[in-house]
């Protein structure tokens, strides 16, 4: 009794059909566009929240819930984009392997029946090879991938900062980008010793100062001065500074909380 092999080489008349195979995933550029739209929607929502006088949890309603959902959607899109990119890469790798093995394959006929029955189909068939490749795929670490994306970092931390403007962001206690005193973030500029106004952060060392302090310390564009933060030996120019959006958000959130408490004297003593 003849046994039909699970795997046989692609017949010549079917090679054109094989070459026309394409992965059917949504184009990466469309996913990237959706990713950008979600980030922009989250930024717009945050701006709306900051311009509102209402408390973020007034009446027991979490008004930041839409922001959290937008960020969750963003992370899902990033994961989909990564999976799509990897699938396309694996698809083409497997296709090339099948193409190569088919090129030198023994002709399938009655004389080669036993030969093909002796092959492991899992090591030869396109679908099986692709399944094996995809099984090796691991989820992307979104936090690592986007840690240098300023929009994502800003939005990811915004919800926490709005409710806890003086607290260090969880898992950031070891970072040097903000000055911590007694477990709290110091909202005062270490140069002018006043609450931050127009906070600027150094792109070289991550330390933050008010624009007034920056202008007073670096009076010309090319002046190079050691960072005023104790223990930091970086030499900085005025051009090394950029607006610190997270610190700006901390100040706005702190002022909002104080205005809701009606405790302006505490704000002045900060």
Backbone as CSV, one residue per row, in Angstrom:
resi,resn,N_x,N_y,N_z,CA_x,CA_y,CA_z,C_x,C_y,C_z
1,UNK,0.845,-1.199,0.000,0.000,0.000,0.000,0.883,1.253,0.000
2,UNK,0.581,2.152,-0.936,1.369,3.369,-1.048,0.986,4.381,0.034
3,UNK,1.996,5.015,0.602,1.765,6.080,1.579,2.215,7.407,0.974
4,UNK,1.296,8.366,0.931,1.623,9.675,0.368,2.406,10.478,1.402
5,UNK,3.562,11.002,1.057,4.364,11.784,2.017,3.645,13.074,2.431
6,UNK,3.927,13.506,3.646,3.380,14.795,4.094,4.023,15.959,3.353
7,UNK,5.281,15.765,2.978,5.986,16.832,2.266,6.449,16.337,0.909
8,UNK,6.220,17.145,-0.096,6.780,16.917,-1.429,7.255,18.272,-1.951
9,UNK,8.234,18.303,-2.848,8.695,19.587,-3.378,7.608,20.267,-4.203
10,UNK,7.729,21.568,-4.332,6.741,22.337,-5.091,6.911,22.029,-6.582
11,UNK,5.841,21.590,-7.253,5.944,21.317,-8.695,6.292,22.586,-9.469
12,UNK,6.982,22.425,-10.597,7.399,23.582,-11.391,6.220,24.473,-11.766
13,UNK,5.091,23.844,-12.104,3.936,24.631,-12.541,3.308,25.437,-11.399
14,UNK,3.705,25.145,-10.153,3.160,25.867,-8.996,4.159,26.866,-8.392
15,UNK,5.349,26.931,-8.945,6.369,27.823,-8.389,5.952,29.288,-8.461
16,UNK,5.263,29.657,-9.535,4.818,31.046,-9.662,3.820,31.397,-8.562
17,UNK,2.937,30.440,-8.232,1.983,30.670,-7.137,2.725,30.840,-5.811
18,UNK,3.762,30.027,-5.617,4.544,30.135,-4.383,5.224,31.502,-4.290
19,UNK,5.808,31.961,-5.386,6.514,33.241,-5.388,5.570,34.419,-5.154
20,UNK,4.293,34.231,-5.452,3.324,35.321,-5.265,2.821,35.418,-3.827
21,UNK,3.238,34.472,-2.982,2.808,34.513,-1.581,3.326,35.775,-0.904
22,UNK,2.454,36.456,-0.194,2.826,37.648,0.567,2.175,37.558,1.942
23,UNK,2.848,38.128,2.956,2.185,38.178,4.260,1.047,39.192,4.178
24,UNK,-0.058,38.876,4.850,-1.279,39.683,4.731,-1.468,40.634,5.904
25,UNK,-0.385,40.947,6.604,-0.497,41.829,7.768,-0.744,43.278,7.339
26,UNK,-1.351,44.026,8.256,-1.540,45.458,8.030,-0.172,46.119,7.877
27,UNK,0.012,46.966,6.857,1.315,47.613,6.667,1.786,48.334,7.928
28,UNK,3.079,48.210,8.203,3.657,48.818,9.401,3.430,50.321,9.417
29,UNK,3.493,50.967,8.251,3.336,52.424,8.210,1.939,52.847,8.673
30,UNK,0.925,52.003,8.448,-0.420,52.323,8.931,-0.480,52.211,10.449
31,UNK,0.182,51.196,10.990,0.228,51.046,12.446,0.999,52.205,13.071
32,UNK,2.079,52.620,12.416,2.872,53.745,12.921,2.037,55.017,12.928
33,UNK,1.243,55.213,11.886,0.375,56.395,11.818,-0.650,56.368,12.948
34,UNK,-1.230,55.190,13.207,-2.194,55.050,14.301,-1.529,55.335,15.642
35,UNK,-0.301,54.862,15.797,0.472,55.109,17.024,0.636,56.609,17.259
36,UNK,0.978,57.341,16.209,1.166,58.790,16.324,-0.152,59.494,16.651
37,UNK,-1.253,59.024,16.074,-2.563,59.621,16.341,-2.967,59.429,17.803
38,UNK,-2.694,58.242,18.339,-3.043,57.960,19.737,-2.226,58.843,20.675
39,UNK,-0.934,58.978,20.395,-0.089,59.837,21.226,-0.586,61.279,21.206
40,UNK,-0.964,61.761,20.029,-1.446,63.134,19.916,-2.754,63.312,20.671
41,UNK,-3.649,62.320,20.578,-4.921,62.385,21.306,-4.675,62.428,22.810
42,UNK,-3.692,61.655,23.282,-3.355,61.651,24.707,-2.783,63.001,25.132
43,UNK,-1.940,63.588,24.285,-1.372,64.906,24.590,-2.475,65.964,24.656
44,UNK,-3.410,65.911,23.711,-4.521,66.872,23.689,-5.389,66.723,24.935
45,UNK,-5.630,65.476,25.332,-6.457,65.234,26.517,-5.763,65.768,27.767
46,UNK,-4.463,65.562,27.854,-3.720,66.050,29.019,-3.757,67.571,29.077
47,UNK,-3.616,68.227,27.926,-3.704,69.692,27.888,-5.068,70.161,28.377
48,UNK,-6.105,69.431,27.993,-7.466,69.774,28.413,-7.621,69.630,29.924
49,UNK,-7.064,68.558,30.471,-7.115,68.332,31.919,-6.400,69.459,32.663
50,UNK,-5.230,69.858,32.156,-4.442,70.876,32.839,-5.092,72.254,32.779
51,UNK,-5.920,72.491,31.780,-6.587,73.793,31.667,-7.907,73.826,32.429
52,UNK,-8.307,72.664,32.953,-9.563,72.582,33.701,-9.312,72.862,35.174
53,UNK,-10.306,73.416,35.837,-10.197,73.703,37.270,-10.685,72.538,38.122
54,UNK,-11.250,71.508,37.489,-11.809,70.389,38.242,-10.706,69.464,38.720
55,UNK,-10.973,68.831,39.873,-10.053,67.851,40.423,-10.064,66.616,39.530
56,UNK,-8.912,65.926,39.421,-8.824,64.755,38.549,-9.645,63.579,39.059
57,UNK,-10.045,63.607,40.331,-10.865,62.517,40.867,-12.119,63.043,41.542
58,UNK,-12.617,64.169,41.067,-13.768,64.806,41.689,-14.994,63.916,41.585
59,UNK,-15.713,63.801,42.695,-16.935,63.009,42.702,-16.689,61.522,42.567
60,UNK,-15.479,61.081,42.889,-15.171,59.659,42.790,-14.948,59.180,41.365
61,UNK,-14.965,60.084,40.398,-14.770,59.725,38.994,-13.319,60.002,38.598
62,UNK,-12.667,59.002,38.065,-11.279,59.167,37.630,-11.274,59.838,36.264
63,UNK,-10.993,61.138,36.244,-11.020,61.880,34.984,-9.789,61.594,34.131
64,UNK,-8.833,60.866,34.695,-7.649,60.491,33.929,-7.807,59.135,33.246
65,UNK,-8.952,58.485,33.467,-9.169,57.161,32.873,-8.993,57.161,31.354
66,UNK,-9.516,58.177,30.627,-9.302,58.185,29.167,-7.822,58.227,28.786
67,UNK,-7.019,58.966,29.560,-5.586,59.028,29.281,-4.951,57.649,29.452
68,UNK,-5.334,56.963,30.505,-4.784,55.628,30.760,-5.188,54.653,29.661
69,UNK,-6.438,54.782,29.177,-6.897,53.902,28.097,-6.156,54.202,26.792
70,UNK,-5.895,55.479,26.536,-5.153,55.847,25.330,-3.736,55.274,25.364
71,UNK,-3.109,55.334,26.522,-1.755,54.787,26.639,-1.760,53.271,26.494
72,UNK,-2.798,52.629,27.023,-2.922,51.178,26.857,-3.087,50.829,25.375
73,UNK,-3.894,51.632,24.666,-4.071,51.421,23.226,-2.753,51.625,22.487
74,UNK,-2.010,52.652,22.904,-0.709,52.924,22.283,0.220,51.722,22.447
75,UNK,0.276,51.171,23.648,1.159,50.038,23.905,0.727,48.817,23.098
76,UNK,-0.589,48.625,22.930,-1.085,47.514,22.115,-0.692,47.691,20.653
77,UNK,-0.762,48.936,20.168,-0.382,49.208,18.782,1.116,48.983,18.583
78,UNK,1.916,49.400,19.559,3.365,49.179,19.482,3.666,47.685,19.412
79,UNK,2.944,46.909,20.240,3.141,45.459,20.232,2.744,44.868,18.883
80,UNK,1.621,45.359,18.327,1.159,44.877,17.020,2.157,45.238,15.924
81,UNK,2.711,46.435,16.021,3.699,46.878,15.031,4.937,45.987,15.082
82,UNK,5.399,45.700,16.284,6.569,44.836,16.449,6.289,43.437,15.901
83,UNK,5.125,42.879,16.255,4.772,41.537,15.789,4.678,41.500,14.271
84,UNK,4.088,42.544,13.686,3.961,42.618,12.228,5.325,42.665,11.554
85,UNK,6.215,43.497,12.095,7.564,43.600,11.528,8.292,42.262,11.606
86,UNK,8.190,41.605,12.767,8.879,40.331,12.950,8.272,39.235,12.086
87,UNK,6.936,39.248,11.962,6.279,38.239,11.125,6.721,38.393,9.669
88,UNK,6.757,39.639,9.180,7.193,39.871,7.808,8.612,39.380,7.580
89,UNK,9.483,39.639,8.548,10.875,39.193,8.448,10.960,37.669,8.450
90,UNK,10.240,37.025,9.371,10.267,35.568,9.459,9.631,34.925,8.228
91,UNK,8.550,35.531,7.743,7.866,35.032,6.552,8.845,34.975,5.381
92,UNK,9.588,36.030,5.173,10.532,36.083,4.053,11.715,35.141,4.252
93,UNK,12.159,34.974,5.507,13.251,34.042,5.782,12.833,32.609,5.466
94,UNK,11.621,32.241,5.907,11.117,30.889,5.653,10.883,30.681,4.159
95,UNK,10.354,31.696,3.518,10.109,31.600,2.074,11.414,31.349,1.324
96,UNK,12.480,32.033,1.729,13.778,31.837,1.089,14.311,30.432,1.357
97,UNK,14.116,29.930,2.565,14.582,28.580,2.894,13.869,27.540,2.051
98,UNK,12.544,27.679,1.911,11.767,26.740,1.097,12.185,26.853,-0.369
99,UNK,12.429,28.063,-0.815,12.874,28.284,-2.196,14.206,27.562,-2.448
100,UNK,15.147,27.688,-1.496,16.463,27.068,-1.648,16.377,25.546,-1.631
101,UNK,15.591,24.996,-0.698,15.511,23.545,-0.602,14.756,22.955,-1.795
102,UNK,13.831,23.724,-2.344,13.073,23.234,-3.496,13.939,23.238,-4.760
103,UNK,14.893,24.210,-4.794,15.745,24.352,-5.977,16.594,23.091,-6.203
104,UNK,17.060,22.486,-5.133,17.903,21.302,-5.283,17.192,20.011,-4.922
105,UNK,15.871,20.062,-4.859,15.108,18.893,-4.415,15.088,17.785,-5.470
106,UNK,15.050,16.590,-4.991,14.907,15.414,-5.863,13.504,15.392,-6.440
107,UNK,13.395,15.015,-7.694,12.081,14.987,-8.337,11.179,13.984,-7.631
108,UNK,9.931,14.366,-7.446,8.984,13.481,-6.769,8.323,12.568,-7.798
109,UNK,8.576,11.253,-7.633,7.937,10.245,-8.489,7.863,8.947,-7.701
110,UNK,7.465,7.887,-8.353,7.294,6.613,-7.657,8.607,6.116,-7.063
111,UNK,9.718,6.461,-7.731,11.016,5.992,-7.243,11.490,6.760,-6.003
112,UNK,11.004,7.986,-5.823,11.450,8.804,-4.678,10.436,8.811,-3.534
113,UNK,9.413,7.949,-3.652,8.350,7.921,-2.643,8.902,7.610,-1.252
114,UNK,9.732,6.569,-1.165,10.286,6.196,0.143,11.183,7.307,0.701
115,UNK,11.921,7.963,-0.193,12.804,9.059,0.236,12.002,10.182,0.899
116,UNK,10.921,10.583,0.275,10.130,11.692,0.827,9.319,11.269,2.052
117,UNK,8.948,9.992,2.113,8.279,9.499,3.323,9.230,9.490,4.512
118,UNK,10.527,9.428,4.240,11.510,9.403,5.321,11.909,10.777,5.829
119,UNK,11.462,11.828,5.147,11.796,13.185,5.583,10.856,13.650,6.692
120,UNK,11.380,14.491,7.560,10.556,15.091,8.614,9.856,16.315,8.032
121,UNK,8.546,16.217,7.852,7.780,17.303,7.227,7.893,18.601,8.018
122,UNK,8.061,18.491,9.341,8.157,19.698,10.174,9.387,20.532,9.832
123,UNK,10.399,19.898,9.242,11.620,20.614,8.869,11.610,21.062,7.413
124,UNK,10.511,20.769,6.704,10.475,21.049,5.270,9.296,21.920,4.837
125,UNK,8.155,21.747,5.456,6.939,22.435,5.010,6.947,23.908,5.409
126,UNK,6.477,24.755,4.506,6.447,26.197,4.746,5.676,26.527,6.024
127,UNK,4.477,25.980,6.171,3.625,26.317,7.320,4.263,25.889,8.635
128,UNK,4.904,24.708,8.636,5.532,24.211,9.862,6.765,25.041,10.230
129,UNK,7.537,25.401,9.215,8.727,26.218,9.468,8.348,27.590,10.006
130,UNK,7.268,28.157,9.454,6.820,29.474,9.916,6.284,29.392,11.343
131,UNK,5.577,28.315,11.664,5.080,28.124,13.031,6.239,28.073,14.024
132,UNK,7.295,27.358,13.660,8.462,27.262,14.543,9.104,28.625,14.766
133,UNK,9.220,29.385,13.684,9.801,30.727,13.788,8.965,31.609,14.708
134,UNK,7.654,31.606,14.503,6.769,32.462,15.286,6.752,32.055,16.756
135,UNK,6.982,30.770,17.032,7.010,30.303,18.423,8.189,30.900,19.182
136,UNK,9.210,31.361,18.450,10.386,31.964,19.083,10.175,33.441,19.409
137,UNK,9.094,34.013,18.888,8.843,35.446,19.070,8.436,35.742,20.507
138,UNK,9.056,36.712,21.100,8.740,37.124,22.461,8.192,38.544,22.442
139,UNK,7.282,38.877,23.381,6.718,40.243,23.417,7.816,41.281,23.582
140,UNK,7.604,42.417,22.965,8.568,43.508,23.066,8.476,44.171,24.439
141,UNK,9.605,44.601,24.965,9.626,45.378,26.204,9.389,46.837,25.823
142,UNK,8.124,47.259,25.904,7.749,48.595,25.438,8.466,49.677,26.240
143,UNK,8.615,49.456,27.545,9.270,50.465,28.383,10.705,50.706,27.917
144,UNK,11.408,49.615,27.557,12.785,49.752,27.084,12.828,50.401,25.710
145,UNK,11.940,49.973,24.819,11.933,50.494,23.447,11.643,51.989,23.410
146,UNK,10.742,52.448,24.292,10.294,53.838,24.217,10.817,54.715,25.353
147,UNK,11.826,54.245,26.068,12.323,55.035,27.199,12.961,56.344,26.747
148,UNK,13.383,56.409,25.476,13.971,57.641,24.954,12.989,58.443,24.106
149,UNK,11.732,58.011,24.080,10.699,58.762,23.357,10.090,59.763,24.331
150,UNK,10.374,61.065,24.190,9.931,62.046,25.199,8.419,62.127,25.352
151,UNK,7.674,61.959,24.268,6.213,62.024,24.359,5.667,60.865,25.178
152,UNK,6.185,59.659,24.924,5.701,58.485,25.644,6.053,58.575,27.128
153,UNK,7.300,58.946,27.430,7.726,59.067,28.829,6.869,60.098,29.556
154,UNK,6.628,61.217,28.893,5.826,62.298,29.482,4.414,61.815,29.798
155,UNK,3.777,61.189,28.824,2.392,60.749,29.012,2.305,59.572,29.980
156,UNK,3.284,58.687,29.937,3.281,57.525,30.822,3.325,57.953,32.285
157,UNK,4.041,59.038,32.558,4.202,59.494,33.939,3.195,60.560,34.350
158,UNK,2.451,61.098,33.376,1.569,62.237,33.645,0.500,61.919,34.682
159,UNK,-0.164,60.777,34.541,-1.261,60.443,35.452,-0.780,60.394,36.898
160,UNK,0.400,59.811,37.111,0.946,59.735,38.466,1.296,61.124,38.987
161,UNK,1.947,61.931,38.151,2.397,63.257,38.580,1.223,64.162,38.917
162,UNK,0.138,64.080,38.164,-1.016,64.941,38.420,-1.577,64.733,39.821
163,UNK,-1.527,63.504,40.295,-2.039,63.212,41.638,-0.956,63.264,42.710
164,UNK,0.306,63.138,42.304,1.416,63.094,43.275,2.571,63.966,42.781
165,UNK,2.376,65.267,42.693,3.404,66.134,42.091,4.727,66.170,42.844
166,UNK,4.722,65.858,44.143,5.962,65.921,44.923,6.628,64.562,45.104
167,UNK,6.034,63.522,44.554,6.575,62.179,44.764,7.414,61.724,43.574
168,UNK,8.508,61.000,43.855,9.292,60.438,42.749,8.467,59.404,42.002
169,UNK,8.641,59.354,40.705,7.909,58.388,39.891,8.352,56.989,40.288
170,UNK,7.440,56.046,40.471,7.813,54.685,40.872,8.911,54.113,39.984
171,UNK,9.880,53.445,40.642,11.014,52.820,39.968,11.996,53.824,39.394
172,UNK,11.845,55.093,39.729,12.800,56.093,39.253,13.677,56.621,40.389
173,UNK,13.583,56.023,41.563,14.295,56.541,42.726,15.810,56.554,42.544
174,UNK,16.300,55.705,41.626,17.744,55.646,41.429,18.223,56.646,40.383
175,UNK,17.281,57.288,39.688,17.673,58.221,38.632,18.175,59.528,39.225
176,UNK,19.000,60.241,38.473,19.606,61.491,38.928,18.978,62.713,38.283
177,UNK,17.851,62.520,37.558,17.330,63.648,36.795,16.587,64.648,37.667
178,UNK,16.217,64.259,38.894,15.519,65.175,39.790,16.133,65.068,41.178
179,UNK,16.042,66.140,41.925,16.640,66.178,43.259,15.598,65.736,44.285
180,UNK,15.925,64.722,45.079,14.997,64.159,46.056,15.425,64.565,47.462
181,UNK,14.490,65.061,48.260,14.771,65.386,49.658,13.719,64.717,50.530
182,UNK,14.181,63.819,51.426,13.251,63.161,52.331,12.179,62.376,51.599
183,UNK,12.535,61.752,50.474,11.575,60.964,49.722,10.664,61.793,48.850
184,UNK,10.871,63.091,48.771,10.048,63.976,47.947,10.898,64.619,46.854
185,UNK,10.229,65.007,45.776,10.906,65.747,44.715,10.943,67.217,45.108
186,UNK,12.132,67.812,45.087,12.269,69.228,45.426,11.793,70.062,44.241
187,UNK,10.746,70.849,44.461,10.177,71.668,43.391,10.809,73.054,43.326
188,UNK,11.902,73.246,44.033,12.607,74.530,43.996,13.856,74.430,43.131
189,UNK,14.140,75.497,42.423,15.381,75.567,41.643,16.557,75.683,42.607
190,UNK,17.567,74.830,42.500,18.709,74.898,43.426,19.598,76.121,43.213
191,UNK,19.385,76.860,42.133,20.179,78.073,41.902,19.505,79.287,42.529
192,UNK,18.242,79.532,42.184,17.554,80.736,42.676,16.755,80.459,43.945
193,UNK,16.665,79.166,44.338,15.983,78.760,45.572,14.525,79.222,45.618
194,UNK,13.866,79.190,44.476,12.432,79.473,44.399,11.781,78.343,43.619
195,UNK,10.461,78.221,43.772,9.759,77.194,43.024,10.054,77.366,41.538
196,UNK,10.206,76.259,40.844,10.588,76.308,39.434,9.639,77.171,38.610
197,UNK,10.219,78.007,37.764,9.486,78.717,36.723,10.206,78.451,35.408
198,UNK,9.467,78.009,34.426,10.073,77.638,33.140,11.265,76.700,33.362
199,UNK,11.038,75.535,33.985,12.150,74.627,34.264,12.830,74.135,32.987
200,UNK,14.157,74.106,33.045,14.982,73.659,31.927,15.861,72.510,32.417
201,UNK,15.966,71.459,31.616,16.771,70.310,32.021,17.979,70.160,31.109
202,UNK,19.087,69.752,31.698,20.314,69.557,30.929,20.246,68.240,30.162
203,UNK,20.572,68.281,28.887,20.587,67.062,28.080,21.833,66.224,28.355
204,UNK,22.797,66.793,29.086,24.031,66.067,29.383,23.974,65.322,30.708
205,UNK,23.364,65.939,31.727,23.348,65.293,33.041,21.945,65.108,33.605
206,UNK,20.934,65.737,32.994,19.559,65.545,33.435,19.138,66.396,34.610
207,UNK,19.989,67.305,35.084,19.610,68.159,36.210,18.794,69.350,35.715
208,UNK,17.872,69.795,36.573,16.885,70.799,36.176,17.042,72.088,36.971
209,UNK,16.886,73.220,36.270,16.961,74.550,36.878,15.915,75.441,36.226
210,UNK,15.525,76.504,36.942,14.626,77.488,36.343,15.350,78.220,35.220
211,UNK,14.571,78.717,34.265,15.164,79.490,33.176,15.932,80.687,33.730
212,UNK,15.399,81.291,34.799,16.087,82.420,35.433,17.468,82.003,35.921
213,UNK,17.553,80.831,36.539,18.836,80.337,37.030,19.797,80.013,35.902
214,UNK,19.267,79.458,34.819,20.107,79.142,33.657,20.670,80.424,33.052
215,UNK,19.796,81.416,32.860,20.247,82.682,32.259,21.249,83.407,33.147
216,UNK,21.078,83.284,34.471,21.999,83.947,35.385,23.346,83.266,35.458
217,UNK,23.361,81.949,35.303,24.610,81.191,35.401,25.352,81.139,34.073
218,UNK,24.598,80.954,32.995,25.189,80.899,31.658,24.736,82.162,30.908
219,UNK,25.482,83.234,31.073,25.041,84.535,30.560,25.272,84.696,29.062
220,UNK,26.149,83.886,28.489,26.333,83.895,27.037,26.138,82.477,26.512
221,UNK,25.831,82.371,25.232,25.511,81.074,24.635,26.672,80.096,24.720
222,UNK,27.901,80.605,24.601,29.067,79.723,24.573,29.748,79.555,25.925
223,UNK,29.262,80.262,26.942,29.865,80.123,28.275,29.724,78.679,28.755
224,UNK,30.816,78.128,29.271,30.810,76.745,29.747,31.079,76.734,31.246
225,UNK,30.136,76.200,32.006,30.226,76.224,33.465,29.880,74.849,34.021
226,UNK,30.533,74.489,35.113,30.251,73.223,35.778,28.825,73.225,36.309
227,UNK,28.145,72.104,36.179,26.772,71.981,36.679,26.728,72.327,38.167
228,UNK,25.785,73.193,38.585,25.705,73.616,39.990,25.256,72.517,40.952
229,UNK,24.756,71.404,40.436,24.283,70.338,41.319,25.465,69.663,42.010
230,UNK,25.465,69.603,43.352,26.578,68.973,44.074,26.831,67.549,43.581
231,UNK,28.107,67.245,43.342,28.480,65.905,42.913,28.472,65.700,41.412
232,UNK,27.965,66.677,40.668,27.930,66.559,39.204,29.114,67.325,38.615
233,UNK,29.905,66.656,37.789,31.094,67.302,37.225,30.933,67.651,35.748
234,UNK,29.713,67.575,35.232,29.489,67.912,33.827,29.652,69.414,33.607
235,UNK,30.318,69.757,32.519,30.456,71.160,32.137,29.424,71.447,31.055
236,UNK,28.617,72.473,31.294,27.443,72.713,30.457,27.479,74.075,29.783
237,UNK,26.823,74.138,28.629,26.554,75.395,27.939,25.051,75.636,27.955
238,UNK,24.656,76.872,27.681,23.231,77.199,27.648,22.501,76.355,26.595
239,UNK,23.202,76.053,25.514,22.593,75.263,24.440,22.334,73.815,24.842
240,UNK,22.871,73.398,26.002,22.651,72.031,26.475,21.305,71.866,27.174
241,UNK,20.563,72.953,27.352,19.305,72.886,28.100,18.091,72.869,27.171
242,UNK,17.063,72.164,27.625,15.784,72.137,26.918,14.668,72.193,27.961
243,UNK,13.456,72.616,27.589,12.352,72.675,28.554,12.093,71.313,29.192
244,UNK,11.880,71.314,30.493,11.597,70.093,31.251,10.086,69.964,31.406
245,UNK,9.472,69.172,30.539,8.011,69.064,30.543,7.478,68.377,31.795
246,UNK,8.206,67.376,32.287,7.726,66.676,33.477,7.758,67.582,34.703
247,UNK,8.831,68.374,34.842,8.884,69.286,35.987,7.829,70.377,35.848
248,UNK,7.615,70.857,34.625,6.556,71.846,34.393,5.207,71.279,34.812
249,UNK,4.971,70.015,34.472,3.720,69.362,34.857,3.630,69.224,36.370
250,UNK,4.745,68.908,37.025,4.745,68.799,38.486,4.322,70.133,39.122
251,UNK,4.890,71.227,38.621,4.585,72.539,39.192,3.112,72.877,38.994
252,UNK,2.604,72.657,37.796,1.192,72.947,37.520,0.280,72.084,38.383
253,UNK,0.637,70.804,38.517,-0.178,69.901,39.326,-0.139,70.299,40.794
254,UNK,1.041,70.697,41.272,1.168,71.134,42.660,0.320,72.377,42.915
255,UNK,0.387,73.322,42.005,-0.386,74.553,42.155,-1.888,74.265,42.137
256,UNK,-2.307,73.335,41.290,-3.726,72.951,41.235,-4.177,72.355,42.566
257,UNK,-3.352,71.440,43.093,-3.710,70.799,44.357,-3.790,71.815,45.483
258,UNK,-2.849,72.765,45.503,-2.859,73.776,46.551,-4.059,74.701,46.421
259,UNK,-4.431,75.027,45.192,-5.592,75.908,45.004,-6.874,75.205,45.413
260,UNK,-6.936,73.880,45.207,-8.116,73.132,45.635,-8.199,73.066,47.158
261,UNK,-7.027,73.040,47.800,-7.006,73.016,49.261,-7.215,74.407,49.847
262,UNK,-7.004,75.421,48.999,-7.102,76.790,49.495,-5.970,77.129,50.427
263,UNK,-4.813,76.484,50.234,-3.676,76.664,51.144,-2.527,77.332,50.407
264,UNK,-2.675,78.593,50.119,-1.645,79.308,49.385,-0.399,79.561,50.237
265,UNK,-0.559,79.594,51.556,0.601,79.862,52.413,1.593,78.716,52.341
266,UNK,1.076,77.481,52.239,1.986,76.348,52.127,2.763,76.426,50.820
267,UNK,2.106,76.871,49.786,2.776,77.016,48.489,3.923,78.020,48.593
268,UNK,3.695,79.124,49.291,4.728,80.152,49.405,5.921,79.654,50.214
269,UNK,5.691,78.726,51.164,6.781,78.266,52.021,7.562,77.110,51.418
270,UNK,7.151,76.626,50.262,7.775,75.450,49.671,9.291,75.617,49.554
